[in-house]
Amino acid sequence: MSSDQIMIKIDSLNKSFGHIQALENLNLEIKKGELLGIIGPNGAGKTTAIRIICCILQPNSGEVTVGGYSIHHDQIKIKSMIGYLPEEPNLYERFKARELLRYFGELYGVPRDQIEGRIDQLLELVGMSHRADDRINTFSKGLRQRIGIARALIHDPEVIIFDEPTMGLDPATSQAIRNFIKELKGEKTVILCTHYMHEADLLCDRVAILNQGKILDMGTPKYLKEKIHGDLILQVRVHDPQKIDRNQLMALESVEGVNLDGNQFLISLHSREDIPHIIDVFGAQTIAVNTKEPTLDDVFIQTTQ
């Protein structure tokens, strides 16, 4: 990848909090206009990584550049290039929506003759024009997220970072926010941290799987799903997983892999011909059997086990 195509470069990044290693030798390149998803369990290091990119935290060692600017030497410039929506946006509740956006627009140096038009444009984008003159403390969590997105976009940044933007929201609001993110694809460089695998699958150009401060795998959703092998996944829920002989399953010709999630076996298959034999292996331990195509959930489980 040539340097002029890279918007964000993370090089040998390390961060610890006391004895806890949050990030360990993290390396990552994000292209201009790319929507990169970062998925991982709680404590994987996702929020630590993006807070370092945003110049909120300093690493113990390593380098991050945004548009060629260093987090060690060019923090003011980098902050002007990034719009950041944390999981819980800290909005000033005494402000009205329009007042809040005007305040941050002025803070980021948006020209005075452009700021009102920019506010109107963003309020329309997030479906909040009708609440422009209502106070923040009257908004639900979903409406606050919408205003948080508008605040992150007020200075027309080149990079947008979303940290769990749909966490705890109702389905309709979650879908609306995903639609906002979709509209940014290609125009902005976007980082999306999420627990929701289907969200990453739907939106992202590439996905990085982060666990214990390290990237375990990365690629397009299609590539990652193909890597776990098999044309379908057989899900078998059982009473006692310890009583199942995995070697018997792996000995079957069509079986590509066997993973365990709680009391449910996930068996990757390249054909259906051995399904009756698989059922025989489980025997009376079987509670339920289902088939499905591989998803990012399956990739995540297999990669982080």
C-alpha positions in Angstrom: 0.0 0.0 0.0 1.6 3.3 -1.0 2.0 6.0 1.6 -0.4 8.4 -0.1 -3.2 5.8 0.2 -2.8 5.5 4.0 -4.8 7.7 6.3 -3.9 6.1 9.6 -0.8 4.1 10.4 -0.2 2.4 13.7 3.3 1.1 14.2 4.5 -1.1 17.2 2.0 0.5 19.6 2.1 -0.5 23.2 0.0 0.7 26.2 -0.3 -0.7 29.7 -2.2 0.4 32.8 -0.2 -0.8 35.7 0.3 -4.5 35.2 -2.4 -4.8 32.6 -1.1 -4.8 29.0 -3.9 -3.1 27.0 -2.1 -3.0 23.6 0.8 -5.2 22.6 2.9 -4.3 19.6 -0.1 -3.2 17.6 0.4 -2.6 13.9 -2.3 -1.5 11.5 -2.8 0.6 8.3 -6.1 2.1 7.3 -6.7 3.4 3.8 -8.2 6.7 2.9 -12.0 6.3 2.4 -12.0 2.9 4.1 -14.5 1.8 6.7 -12.6 -0.4 9.1 -14.4 -2.4 11.8 -12.6 -3.4 15.0 -14.3 -6.2 16.8 -13.3 -7.9 20.1 -14.6 -8.8 23.6 -14.7 -6.4 26.5 -11.1 -5.5 27.5 -9.7 -6.3 24.1 -8.1 -2.9 23.7 -10.5 -1.3 21.2 -11.3 1.8 23.1 -7.7 2.2 24.2 -6.5 2.1 20.6 -9.0 4.7 19.3 -8.3 7.0 22.3 -4.6 7.0 21.4 -5.5 7.7 17.7 -7.6 10.7 19.0 -4.7 11.9 21.1 -6.7 11.4 24.3 -4.2 8.9 25.7 -0.5 8.6 25.1 1.1 5.2 24.4 4.0 3.7 26.4 5.8 3.2 23.0 5.1 3.1 19.3 3.8 5.6 16.8 0.5 6.6 15.2 0.2 8.9 12.3 -3.0 10.4 10.9 -2.7 11.9 7.4 1.1 11.8 8.0 0.9 13.8 11.3 2.3 12.2 14.5 0.4 11.8 17.7 3.6 12.8 19.5 4.2 16.1 17.7 1.0 17.2 15.9 -1.8 16.6 18.4 -3.7 19.8 17.6 -3.7 19.1 13.9 -4.8 15.5 14.4 -7.7 16.5 16.7 -8.9 18.9 14.0 -8.9 16.0 11.5 -10.9 13.5 13.6 -14.6 13.4 14.6 -15.1 11.0 17.6 -18.3 9.5 18.9 -17.7 7.7 22.2 -20.1 5.0 23.4 -21.5 7.5 25.9 -21.2 11.0 24.3 -20.7 13.7 26.9 -23.2 16.3 25.8 -23.7 19.5 27.7 -27.3 19.0 28.9 -28.1 22.7 29.5 -27.6 23.4 25.8 -30.2 23.2 23.1 -29.2 21.0 20.2 -28.5 23.9 17.9 -26.5 25.7 20.6 -24.4 22.6 21.3 -23.5 22.3 17.6 -22.8 26.0 17.3 -20.5 25.8 20.4 -18.5 22.9 19.0 -18.4 24.5 15.5 -16.9 27.6 16.9 -14.5 25.5 19.0 -13.2 23.7 15.9 -13.0 27.0 13.9 -15.8 26.5 11.5 -16.2 29.9 9.7 -19.0 32.0 11.2 -20.6 32.6 7.8 -20.8 28.8 7.3 -21.7 27.5 10.7 -25.5 27.9 10.6 -25.8 26.2 7.2 -23.6 23.4 8.5 -25.8 22.9 11.6 -29.0 22.8 9.5 -27.4 20.3 7.1 -26.3 18.0 10.0 -29.6 18.2 11.9 -31.4 17.2 8.7 -28.9 14.3 8.1 -29.5 12.8 11.6 -33.3 13.5 11.5 -33.2 16.1 14.3 -34.3 19.3 12.6 -37.6 19.3 14.5 -35.7 19.1 17.8 -33.1 21.8 17.0 -34.3 24.1 19.8 -35.0 21.5 22.5 -32.6 21.0 25.3 -30.3 18.0 25.4 -31.6 16.9 28.8 -35.0 16.1 27.1 -33.5 13.6 24.6 -33.6 9.8 24.9 -30.3 7.9 24.5 -31.0 7.3 20.8 -31.6 11.1 20.1 -28.4 11.9 22.1 -26.5 9.5 19.8 -27.9 11.3 16.8 -26.8 14.7 18.1 -23.4 13.1 19.1 -23.0 12.1 15.4 -23.8 15.6 14.3 -21.3 17.0 16.8 -18.6 14.6 15.5 -19.2 15.8 12.0 -19.6 19.5 12.6 -16.0 20.5 11.5 -16.2 18.2 8.4 -13.4 15.9 9.6 -11.5 13.6 7.3 -11.6 10.7 9.9 -14.7 9.6 11.8 -14.4 7.1 14.8 -17.5 5.4 16.2 -17.2 3.5 19.5 -20.2 1.2 19.9 -22.6 3.7 18.3 -25.7 1.4 18.5 -25.1 -0.1 21.9 -28.3 -0.2 23.9 -30.4 1.4 21.3 -33.8 0.2 19.9 -33.8 -1.6 16.5 -35.2 1.4 14.6 -32.7 3.9 16.0 -29.8 1.4 15.5 -30.8 1.0 11.8 -31.0 4.8 11.4 -27.5 5.2 12.8 -26.2 2.4 10.5 -27.6 4.3 7.6 -25.8 7.4 8.6 -22.5 5.4 8.8 -23.2 3.9 5.3 -23.6 7.4 3.9 -20.0 8.2 5.0 -18.4 5.2 3.2 -15.9 6.3 0.6 -16.2 10.0 1.6 -14.5 9.7 5.0 -12.1 7.3 6.6 -14.2 5.6 9.3 -13.3 3.3 12.2 -16.2 1.4 13.7 -15.7 -0.4 17.0 -18.6 -2.8 17.7 -19.7 -5.9 19.6 -22.3 -6.6 16.9 -20.8 -8.9 14.3 -23.7 -8.5 11.8 -23.1 -4.7 12.0 -19.5 -5.2 11.0 -20.4 -7.6 8.3 -23.0 -5.2 6.8 -20.9 -2.0 7.0 -17.2 -2.6 6.9 -14.7 -2.9 4.0 -12.3 -4.8 6.3 -12.6 -6.1 9.9 -9.8 -6.5 12.5 -10.3 -9.0 15.3 -8.7 -7.6 18.4 -8.1 -9.6 21.6 -5.9 -9.0 24.6 -4.3 -6.0 22.8 -3.3 -7.9 19.7 -4.8 -8.2 16.2 -5.5 -11.9 15.7 -6.8 -11.6 12.1 -7.9 -9.0 9.6 -9.6 -8.9 6.2 -12.8 -8.4 4.4 -15.8 -10.0 6.0 -16.0 -12.4 3.0 -12.4 -13.4 3.4 -12.6 -14.0 7.1 -15.8 -16.1 6.7 -14.1 -18.2 3.9 -11.0 -18.7 6.2 -13.0 -20.8 8.7 -13.7 -23.3 5.9 -16.8 -25.1 5.0 -19.9 -24.1 3.0 -22.1 -24.3 6.1 -22.1 -24.5 9.9 -23.9 -27.3 11.8 -24.9 -26.1 15.2 -25.5 -28.9 17.8 -26.6 -28.0 21.3 -25.9 -30.8 23.8 -26.4 -31.6 27.5 -22.8 -32.3 28.4 -20.0 -31.2 25.9 -17.4 -33.2 27.9 -19.1 -36.5 26.8 -18.5 -35.8 23.1 -15.5 -37.2 21.3 -14.2 -34.5 19.0 -11.8 -36.9 17.3 -14.8 -38.9 16.0 -16.2 -35.7 14.5 -12.9 -34.6 12.9 -12.4 -38.1 11.4 -15.5 -37.6 9.2 -14.5 -36.6 5.6 -16.8 -33.5 5.2 -15.8 -32.0 8.6 -13.4 -29.0 8.3 -13.4 -27.8 11.9 -15.1 -28.2 15.3 -15.5 -25.4 17.9 -17.4 -25.2 21.2 -19.4 -22.2 22.3 -20.8 -22.9 25.8 -22.8 -26.1 25.3 -23.1 -25.7 21.5 -20.8 -27.3 19.0 -20.1 -25.4 15.8 -19.0 -27.8 13.0 -17.8 -26.5 9.7 -18.7 -28.7 6.8 -17.9 -28.7 3.1 -20.9 -30.9 2.3 -24.0 -32.3 4.0 -23.3 -35.9 3.4 -21.9 -36.6 6.9 -24.7 -34.9 8.9 -26.4 -38.2 9.8 -23.1 -39.6 11.0 -22.5 -36.4 13.1 -25.9 -36.8 14.7 -24.9 -40.4 15.6 -21.8 -39.2 17.3 -23.8 -36.9 19.6 -26.5 -39.5 20.2 -28.7 -38.9 23.3 -26.6 -35.8 24.3 -28.3 -33.9 21.5 -30.7 -31.1 22.5 -31.1 -29.3 19.1 -29.5 -29.2 15.6 -29.5 -26.3 13.1 -27.6 -25.5 10.0 -26.5 -22.0 8.8 -23.9 -20.3 6.6 -20.8 -19.0 8.3 -21.0 -15.6 9.9 -18.6 -13.2 11.5 -19.8 -14.6 14.9 -18.4 -17.9 13.9 -15.1 -16.3 12.8 -14.9 -14.4 16.1 -15.6 -17.5 18.2 -13.1 -19.6 16.3 -10.4 -16.9 16.3 -10.6 -15.9 20.0 -11.0 -19.4 21.5 
